[in-house]
Amino acid sequence: MEHVDRCVVLVDAGYLLGAAASLLAGEPARSRITVDHAALIQQLRQRPRPRPRCPSCGSTGSTARPTGYPSPSTADCA
């Protein structure tokens, strides 16, 4: 078996937050919910990993906004 010393978890934040908004507000408009982005990232980083001693490498953000620039909340996450 190969030794793995890193793991990466990629999260589509738009999809995740849209799904959360659908569950909480009944529609996928992310503006309908308030999100503590720092707490969300912390929780995602603490999720069980494939191997207990495999540290996460970090997190980053990207955007698909028409302007091409991240929103303030996306910039805070990155």
Biopython code that builds the backbone (N, CA, C, O; Angstrom):
import numpy as np
from Bio.PDB.StructureBuilder import StructureBuilder

atoms = [
    (1, "MET", "N", (0.842, -1.175, 0.000)),
    (1, "MET", "CA", (0.000, 0.000, 0.000)),
    (1, "MET", "C", (0.892, 1.245, 0.000)),
    (1, "MET", "O", (1.906, 1.288, 0.697)),
    (2, "GLU", "N", (0.516, 2.238, -0.771)),
    (2, "GLU", "CA", (1.284, 3.481, -0.866)),
    (2, "GLU", "C", (1.119, 4.326, 0.389)),
    (2, "GLU", "O", (0.085, 4.282, 1.057)),
    (3, "HIS", "N", (2.156, 5.095, 0.694)),
    (3, "HIS", "CA", (2.115, 6.022, 1.816)),
    (3, "HIS", "C", (1.544, 7.352, 1.330)),
    (3, "HIS", "O", (2.039, 7.918, 0.355)),
    (4, "VAL", "N", (0.522, 7.847, 1.992)),
    (4, "VAL", "CA", (-0.098, 9.124, 1.648)),
    (4, "VAL", "C", (0.199, 10.096, 2.776)),
    (4, "VAL", "O", (-0.144, 9.834, 3.929)),
    (5, "ASP", "N", (0.838, 11.228, 2.450)),
    (5, "ASP", "CA", (1.174, 12.175, 3.504)),
    (5, "ASP", "C", (0.403, 13.490, 3.406)),
    (5, "ASP", "O", (0.641, 14.407, 4.192)),
    (6, "ARG", "N", (-0.516, 13.588, 2.450)),
    (6, "ARG", "CA", (-1.341, 14.783, 2.302)),
    (6, "ARG", "C", (-2.719, 14.371, 1.803)),
    (6, "ARG", "O", (-2.887, 13.322, 1.182)),
    (7, "CYS", "N", (-3.688, 15.213, 2.087)),
    (7, "CYS", "CA", (-4.992, 14.985, 1.492)),
    (7, "CYS", "C", (-5.573, 16.330, 1.090)),
    (7, "CYS", "O", (-5.263, 17.361, 1.686)),
    (8, "VAL", "N", (-6.405, 16.302, 0.087)),
    (8, "VAL", "CA", (-7.059, 17.502, -0.414)),
    (8, "VAL", "C", (-8.546, 17.220, -0.498)),
    (8, "VAL", "O", (-8.967, 16.191, -1.026)),
    (9, "VAL", "N", (-9.327, 18.130, 0.022)),
    (9, "VAL", "CA", (-10.772, 18.036, -0.090)),
    (9, "VAL", "C", (-11.236, 19.279, -0.835)),
    (9, "VAL", "O", (-11.051, 20.400, -0.361)),
    (10, "LEU", "N", (-11.827, 19.081, -1.979)),
    (10, "LEU", "CA", (-12.327, 20.192, -2.780)),
    (10, "LEU", "C", (-13.827, 20.314, -2.549)),
    (10, "LEU", "O", (-14.569, 19.343, -2.690)),
    (11, "VAL", "N", (-14.255, 21.499, -2.197)),
    (11, "VAL", "CA", (-15.658, 21.742, -1.901)),
    (11, "VAL", "C", (-16.174, 22.821, -2.840)),
    (11, "VAL", "O", (-15.599, 23.906, -2.931)),
    (12, "ASP", "N", (-17.254, 22.517, -3.533)),
    (12, "ASP", "CA", (-17.921, 23.518, -4.363)),
    (12, "ASP", "C", (-18.790, 24.340, -3.420)),
    (12, "ASP", "O", (-19.917, 23.958, -3.105)),
    (13, "ALA", "N", (-18.254, 25.469, -2.976)),
    (13, "ALA", "CA", (-18.946, 26.276, -1.968)),
    (13, "ALA", "C", (-20.286, 26.788, -2.475)),
    (13, "ALA", "O", (-21.245, 26.856, -1.707)),
    (14, "GLY", "N", (-20.371, 27.145, -3.742)),
    (14, "GLY", "CA", (-21.640, 27.612, -4.288)),
    (14, "GLY", "C", (-22.715, 26.547, -4.190)),
    (14, "GLY", "O", (-23.852, 26.826, -3.808)),
    (15, "TYR", "N", (-22.343, 25.323, -4.538)),
    (15, "TYR", "CA", (-23.292, 24.216, -4.457)),
    (15, "TYR", "C", (-23.650, 23.934, -3.002)),
    (15, "TYR", "O", (-24.824, 23.765, -2.671)),
    (16, "LEU", "N", (-22.637, 23.884, -2.128)),
    (16, "LEU", "CA", (-22.864, 23.604, -0.717)),
    (16, "LEU", "C", (-23.782, 24.645, -0.080)),
    (16, "LEU", "O", (-24.737, 24.296, 0.613)),
    (17, "LEU", "N", (-23.488, 25.921, -0.318)),
    (17, "LEU", "CA", (-24.299, 26.983, 0.280)),
    (17, "LEU", "C", (-25.689, 27.054, -0.358)),
    (17, "LEU", "O", (-26.667, 27.358, 0.325)),
    (18, "GLY", "N", (-25.780, 26.778, -1.654)),
    (18, "GLY", "CA", (-27.086, 26.733, -2.312)),
    (18, "GLY", "C", (-27.954, 25.617, -1.757)),
    (18, "GLY", "O", (-29.154, 25.794, -1.546)),
    (19, "ALA", "N", (-27.330, 24.453, -1.521)),
    (19, "ALA", "CA", (-28.070, 23.328, -0.940)),
    (19, "ALA", "C", (-28.511, 23.650, 0.485)),
    (19, "ALA", "O", (-29.623, 23.312, 0.891)),
    (20, "ALA", "N", (-27.630, 24.304, 1.241)),
    (20, "ALA", "CA", (-27.989, 24.700, 2.607)),
    (20, "ALA", "C", (-29.154, 25.690, 2.581)),
    (20, "ALA", "O", (-30.083, 25.588, 3.381)),
    (21, "ALA", "N", (-29.094, 26.647, 1.655)),
    (21, "ALA", "CA", (-30.183, 27.626, 1.547)),
    (21, "ALA", "C", (-31.492, 26.935, 1.172)),
    (21, "ALA", "O", (-32.553, 27.295, 1.684)),
    (22, "SER", "N", (-31.422, 25.951, 0.286)),
    (22, "SER", "CA", (-32.630, 25.209, -0.090)),
    (22, "SER", "C", (-33.250, 24.525, 1.117)),
    (22, "SER", "O", (-34.467, 24.550, 1.299)),
    (23, "LEU", "N", (-32.404, 23.915, 1.941)),
    (23, "LEU", "CA", (-32.911, 23.225, 3.125)),
    (23, "LEU", "C", (-33.442, 24.189, 4.174)),
    (23, "LEU", "O", (-34.474, 23.935, 4.795)),
    (24, "LEU", "N", (-32.736, 25.295, 4.370)),
    (24, "LEU", "CA", (-33.099, 26.215, 5.450)),
    (24, "LEU", "C", (-34.144, 27.252, 5.054)),
    (24, "LEU", "O", (-34.989, 27.627, 5.867)),
    (25, "ALA", "N", (-34.088, 27.716, 3.804)),
    (25, "ALA", "CA", (-34.964, 28.813, 3.390)),
    (25, "ALA", "C", (-35.963, 28.406, 2.314)),
    (25, "ALA", "O", (-36.831, 29.197, 1.942)),
    (26, "GLY", "N", (-35.848, 27.176, 1.810)),
    (26, "GLY", "CA", (-36.799, 26.710, 0.820)),
    (26, "GLY", "C", (-36.465, 27.085, -0.613)),
    (26, "GLY", "O", (-37.205, 26.729, -1.530)),
    (27, "GLU", "N", (-35.368, 27.794, -0.824)),
    (27, "GLU", "CA", (-34.914, 28.130, -2.175)),
    (27, "GLU", "C", (-33.400, 28.264, -2.153)),
    (27, "GLU", "O", (-32.825, 28.587, -1.113)),
    (28, "PRO", "N", (-32.738, 28.021, -3.294)),
    (28, "PRO", "CA", (-31.274, 27.984, -3.297)),
    (28, "PRO", "C", (-30.567, 29.345, -3.310)),
    (28, "PRO", "O", (-29.358, 29.400, -3.537)),
    (29, "ALA", "N", (-31.280, 30.418, -3.076)),
    (29, "ALA", "CA", (-30.641, 31.742, -3.062)),
    (29, "ALA", "C", (-29.763, 31.864, -1.818)),
    (29, "ALA", "O", (-30.268, 31.912, -0.696)),
    (30, "ARG", "N", (-28.454, 31.912, -2.022)),
    (30, "ARG", "CA", (-27.520, 31.978, -0.895)),
    (30, "ARG", "C", (-27.708, 33.226, -0.059)),
    (30, "ARG", "O", (-27.332, 33.254, 1.113)),
    (31, "SER", "N", (-28.281, 34.252, -0.646)),
    (31, "SER", "CA", (-28.502, 35.495, 0.101)),
    (31, "SER", "C", (-29.579, 35.324, 1.182)),
    (31, "SER", "O", (-29.750, 36.193, 2.036)),
    (32, "ARG", "N", (-30.285, 34.221, 1.138)),
    (32, "ARG", "CA", (-31.352, 33.963, 2.130)),
    (32, "ARG", "C", (-30.822, 33.410, 3.448)),
    (32, "ARG", "O", (-31.571, 33.302, 4.419)),
    (33, "ILE", "N", (-29.526, 33.056, 3.491)),
    (33, "ILE", "CA", (-28.958, 32.517, 4.726)),
    (33, "ILE", "C", (-27.728, 33.327, 5.131)),
    (33, "ILE", "O", (-27.100, 33.991, 4.306)),
    (34, "THR", "N", (-27.406, 33.256, 6.403)),
    (34, "THR", "CA", (-26.200, 33.881, 6.922)),
    (34, "THR", "C", (-25.221, 32.768, 7.267)),
    (34, "THR", "O", (-25.579, 31.804, 7.944)),
    (35, "VAL", "N", (-23.992, 32.904, 6.803)),
    (35, "VAL", "CA", (-22.999, 31.848, 6.983)),
    (35, "VAL", "C", (-21.781, 32.403, 7.709)),
    (35, "VAL", "O", (-21.257, 33.455, 7.343)),
    (36, "ASP", "N", (-21.339, 31.699, 8.724)),
    (36, "ASP", "CA", (-20.065, 31.999, 9.375)),
    (36, "ASP", "C", (-19.010, 31.217, 8.596)),
    (36, "ASP", "O", (-18.748, 30.052, 8.896)),
    (37, "HIS", "N", (-18.409, 31.857, 7.600)),
    (37, "HIS", "CA", (-17.489, 31.175, 6.695)),
    (37, "HIS", "C", (-16.280, 30.588, 7.421)),
    (37, "HIS", "O", (-15.846, 29.480, 7.104)),
    (38, "ALA", "N", (-15.736, 31.317, 8.385)),
    (38, "ALA", "CA", (-14.578, 30.805, 9.129)),
    (38, "ALA", "C", (-14.940, 29.518, 9.873)),
    (38, "ALA", "O", (-14.168, 28.559, 9.868)),
    (39, "ALA", "N", (-16.103, 29.499, 10.508)),
    (39, "ALA", "CA", (-16.544, 28.303, 11.235)),
    (39, "ALA", "C", (-16.820, 27.148, 10.266)),
    (39, "ALA", "O", (-16.506, 25.996, 10.567)),
    (40, "LEU", "N", (-17.402, 27.455, 9.113)),
    (40, "LEU", "CA", (-17.668, 26.421, 8.112)),
    (40, "LEU", "C", (-16.367, 25.784, 7.641)),
    (40, "LEU", "O", (-16.272, 24.560, 7.555)),
    (41, "ILE", "N", (-15.371, 26.598, 7.336)),
    (41, "ILE", "CA", (-14.080, 26.062, 6.888)),
    (41, "ILE", "C", (-13.447, 25.224, 7.987)),
    (41, "ILE", "O", (-12.902, 24.155, 7.712)),
    (42, "GLN", "N", (-13.512, 25.693, 9.227)),
    (42, "GLN", "CA", (-12.953, 24.938, 10.339)),
    (42, "GLN", "C", (-13.632, 23.570, 10.460)),
    (42, "GLN", "O", (-12.962, 22.556, 10.659)),
    (43, "GLN", "N", (-14.953, 23.546, 10.339)),
    (43, "GLN", "CA", (-15.676, 22.274, 10.424)),
    (43, "GLN", "C", (-15.311, 21.334, 9.277)),
    (43, "GLN", "O", (-15.151, 20.131, 9.485)),
    (44, "LEU", "N", (-15.179, 21.878, 8.074)),
    (44, "LEU", "CA", (-14.806, 21.045, 6.935)),
    (44, "LEU", "C", (-13.404, 20.466, 7.113)),
    (44, "LEU", "O", (-13.147, 19.324, 6.734)),
    (45, "ARG", "N", (-12.511, 21.249, 7.683)),
    (45, "ARG", "CA", (-11.138, 20.775, 7.893)),
    (45, "ARG", "C", (-11.068, 19.714, 8.978)),
    (45, "ARG", "O", (-10.125, 18.923, 9.002)),
    (46, "GLN", "N", (-12.036, 19.681, 9.870)),
    (46, "GLN", "CA", (-12.031, 18.708, 10.960)),
    (46, "GLN", "C", (-12.775, 17.423, 10.613)),
    (46, "GLN", "O", (-12.808, 16.493, 11.418)),
    (47, "ARG", "N", (-13.367, 17.361, 9.437)),
    (47, "ARG", "CA", (-14.091, 16.154, 9.043)),
    (47, "ARG", "C", (-13.125, 14.978, 9.005)),
    (47, "ARG", "O", (-11.925, 15.170, 8.807)),
    (48, "PRO", "N", (-13.628, 13.774, 9.191)),
    (48, "PRO", "CA", (-12.741, 12.600, 9.131)),
    (48, "PRO", "C", (-11.985, 12.545, 7.810)),
    (48, "PRO", "O", (-12.533, 12.819, 6.742)),
    (49, "ARG", "N", (-10.738, 12.192, 7.914)),
    (49, "ARG", "CA", (-9.871, 12.107, 6.740)),
    (49, "ARG", "C", (-9.667, 10.637, 6.379)),
    (49, "ARG", "O", (-9.913, 9.758, 7.205)),
    (50, "PRO", "N", (-9.219, 10.363, 5.152)),
    (50, "PRO", "CA", (-8.992, 8.964, 4.760)),
    (50, "PRO", "C", (-8.000, 8.251, 5.681)),
    (50, "PRO", "O", (-8.123, 7.052, 5.929)),
    (51, "ARG", "N", (-7.020, 8.997, 6.183)),
    (51, "ARG", "CA", (-6.035, 8.432, 7.101)),
    (51, "ARG", "C", (-5.898, 9.384, 8.288)),
    (51, "ARG", "O", (-5.789, 10.594, 8.089)),
    (52, "PRO", "N", (-5.901, 8.873, 9.499)),
    (52, "PRO", "CA", (-5.906, 9.744, 10.680)),
    (52, "PRO", "C", (-4.754, 10.732, 10.751)),
    (52, "PRO", "O", (-4.935, 11.833, 11.270)),
    (53, "ARG", "N", (-3.581, 10.383, 10.250)),
    (53, "ARG", "CA", (-2.425, 11.271, 10.360)),
    (53, "ARG", "C", (-2.179, 12.078, 9.087)),
    (53, "ARG", "O", (-1.090, 12.615, 8.887)),
    (54, "CYS", "N", (-3.156, 12.155, 8.263)),
    (54, "CYS", "CA", (-3.026, 12.861, 6.989)),
    (54, "CYS", "C", (-3.513, 14.301, 7.160)),
    (54, "CYS", "O", (-4.721, 14.532, 7.212)),
    (55, "PRO", "N", (-2.600, 15.277, 7.248)),
    (55, "PRO", "CA", (-3.042, 16.664, 7.450)),
    (55, "PRO", "C", (-3.643, 17.251, 6.180)),
    (55, "PRO", "O", (-3.264, 16.879, 5.070)),
    (56, "SER", "N", (-4.574, 18.163, 6.355)),
    (56, "SER", "CA", (-5.072, 18.867, 5.173)),
    (56, "SER", "C", (-4.026, 19.899, 4.776)),
    (56, "SER", "O", (-3.289, 20.407, 5.622)),
    (57, "CYS", "N", (-3.969, 20.201, 3.508)),
    (57, "CYS", "CA", (-2.928, 21.076, 2.981)),
    (57, "CYS", "C", (-3.292, 22.552, 3.097)),
    (57, "CYS", "O", (-2.407, 23.403, 3.016)),
    (58, "GLY", "N", (-4.529, 22.870, 3.278)),
    (58, "GLY", "CA", (-4.949, 24.256, 3.347)),
    (58, "GLY", "C", (-6.258, 24.433, 2.619)),
    (58, "GLY", "O", (-6.927, 23.461, 2.269)),
    (59, "SER", "N", (-6.618, 25.671, 2.395)),
    (59, "SER", "CA", (-7.854, 25.941, 1.673)),
    (59, "SER", "C", (-7.644, 27.143, 0.770)),
    (59, "SER", "O", (-6.765, 27.973, 1.003)),
    (60, "THR", "N", (-8.445, 27.217, -0.232)),
    (60, "THR", "CA", (-8.380, 28.336, -1.164)),
    (60, "THR", "C", (-9.774, 28.573, -1.700)),
    (60, "THR", "O", (-10.666, 27.751, -1.492)),
    (61, "GLY", "N", (-9.970, 29.658, -2.371)),
    (61, "GLY", "CA", (-11.282, 29.943, -2.931)),
    (61, "GLY", "C", (-11.163, 30.351, -4.383)),
    (61, "GLY", "O", (-10.111, 30.808, -4.829)),
    (62, "SER", "N", (-12.232, 30.185, -5.104)),
    (62, "SER", "CA", (-12.298, 30.667, -6.482)),
    (62, "SER", "C", (-13.709, 31.187, -6.691)),
    (62, "SER", "O", (-14.597, 30.965, -5.868)),
    (63, "THR", "N", (-13.899, 31.868, -7.781)),
    (63, "THR", "CA", (-15.214, 32.451, -8.007)),
    (63, "THR", "C", (-15.634, 32.290, -9.455)),
    (63, "THR", "O", (-14.806, 32.258, -10.366)),
    (64, "ALA", "N", (-16.920, 32.190, -9.639)),
    (64, "ALA", "CA", (-17.481, 32.138, -10.986)),
    (64, "ALA", "C", (-18.379, 33.352, -11.200)),
    (64, "ALA", "O", (-19.259, 33.339, -12.060)),
    (65, "ARG", "N", (-18.151, 34.392, -10.417)),
    (65, "ARG", "CA", (-18.955, 35.604, -10.545)),
    (65, "ARG", "C", (-18.685, 36.253, -11.894)),
    (65, "ARG", "O", (-17.576, 36.154, -12.420)),
    (66, "PRO", "N", (-19.689, 36.916, -12.458)),
    (66, "PRO", "CA", (-19.514, 37.555, -13.776)),
    (66, "PRO", "C", (-18.363, 38.564, -13.810)),
    (66, "PRO", "O", (-17.734, 38.751, -14.851)),
    (67, "THR", "N", (-18.088, 39.214, -12.678)),
    (67, "THR", "CA", (-17.002, 40.190, -12.656)),
    (67, "THR", "C", (-15.634, 39.530, -12.668)),
    (67, "THR", "O", (-14.640, 40.155, -13.039)),
    (68, "GLY", "N", (-15.582, 38.262, -12.260)),
    (68, "GLY", "CA", (-14.298, 37.577, -12.169)),
    (68, "GLY", "C", (-13.568, 37.858, -10.870)),
    (68, "GLY", "O", (-12.502, 37.293, -10.627)),
    (69, "TYR", "N", (-14.125, 38.723, -10.030)),
    (69, "TYR", "CA", (-13.524, 39.047, -8.748)),
    (69, "TYR", "C", (-14.326, 38.389, -7.639)),
    (69, "TYR", "O", (-15.553, 38.319, -7.710)),
    (70, "PRO", "N", (-13.627, 37.901, -6.603)),
    (70, "PRO", "CA", (-14.364, 37.243, -5.519)),
    (70, "PRO", "C", (-15.199, 38.216, -4.709)),
    (70, "PRO", "O", (-14.879, 39.400, -4.608)),
    (71, "SER", "N", (-16.264, 37.702, -4.137)),
    (71, "SER", "CA", (-17.065, 38.474, -3.209)),
    (71, "SER", "C", (-16.252, 38.666, -1.940)),
    (71, "SER", "O", (-15.291, 37.929, -1.724)),
    (72, "PRO", "N", (-16.595, 39.619, -1.098)),
    (72, "PRO", "CA", (-15.852, 39.780, 0.161)),
    (72, "PRO", "C", (-15.809, 38.500, 0.985)),
    (72, "PRO", "O", (-14.774, 38.189, 1.575)),
    (73, "SER", "N", (-16.910, 37.746, 1.040)),
    (73, "SER", "CA", (-16.915, 36.527, 1.834)),
    (73, "SER", "C", (-16.006, 35.459, 1.218)),
    (73, "SER", "O", (-15.356, 34.709, 1.946)),
    (74, "THR", "N", (-15.956, 35.384, -0.115)),
    (74, "THR", "CA", (-15.051, 34.433, -0.763)),
    (74, "THR", "C", (-13.603, 34.825, -0.503)),
    (74, "THR", "O", (-12.763, 33.967, -0.229)),
    (75, "ALA", "N", (-13.312, 36.112, -0.588)),
    (75, "ALA", "CA", (-11.956, 36.574, -0.333)),
    (75, "ALA", "C", (-11.533, 36.275, 1.107)),
    (75, "ALA", "O", (-10.379, 35.922, 1.351)),
    (76, "ASP", "N", (-12.459, 36.413, 2.063)),
    (76, "ASP", "CA", (-12.157, 36.108, 3.453)),
    (76, "ASP", "C", (-11.836, 34.625, 3.625)),
    (76, "ASP", "O", (-10.969, 34.264, 4.420)),
    (77, "CYS", "N", (-12.527, 33.777, 2.888)),
    (77, "CYS", "CA", (-12.304, 32.328, 3.001)),
    (77, "CYS", "C", (-10.944, 31.925, 2.464)),
    (77, "CYS", "O", (-10.283, 31.047, 3.018)),
    (78, "ALA", "N", (-10.533, 32.562, 1.395)),
    (78, "ALA", "CA", (-9.258, 32.201, 0.762)),
    (78, "ALA", "C", (-8.120, 32.641, 1.633)),
    (78, "ALA", "O", (-6.958, 32.433, 1.284)),
]
sb = StructureBuilder()
sb.init_structure("model")
sb.init_model(0)
sb.init_chain("A")
sb.init_seg("    ")
for serial, (resi, resn, name, xyz) in enumerate(atoms, 1):
    if name == "N":
        sb.init_residue(resn, " ", resi, " ")
    sb.init_atom(name, np.array(xyz, "f"), 0.0, 1.0, " ", f" {name:<3s}", serial, name[0])
structure = sb.get_structure()
